[in-house]
Amino acid sequence: MAYHEDKCLAVIVSKIEDIHKQSEQMTRRRGYIAMLAVDPQYRRLGLGKKLVQISIDAMKEQDADEVVLETEITNEAALRLYEHIGFFRDKRLHSYYLNGNDAYKLKLLLK
């Protein structure tokens, strides 16, 4: 979280887990960014980028192989942010959100 005095300006929720691929008979460490939110008054200051980088660095320390996330295909600001960091569009997820909108699954390879 990013705070100024007592106000939360931004928050990220992420995790890391082991993914077992039986077809490859191997285990991968996958980081996942579930949510990033920045107060609209504090956007474009680099808070989101900083929180994402802190989360990725923590995942690297825990030996993650990759980081994945989903974002709505219309969320151009999020797509710019993540692609600038190095994420790429792995696949399109049709009707992913409850409102029927599609999402992109984004992936960042760490190894």
PyMOL commands that set and color helices and strands:
alter all, ss='L'
color gray80, all
select helices_A, chain A and resi 40-42+47-61+76-85
alter helices_A, ss='H'
color red, helices_A
select strands_A, chain A and resi 2-4+7-21+26-38+66-72+88-93+103-109
alter strands_A, ss='S'
color yellow, strands_A
deselect
rebuild
show_as cartoon
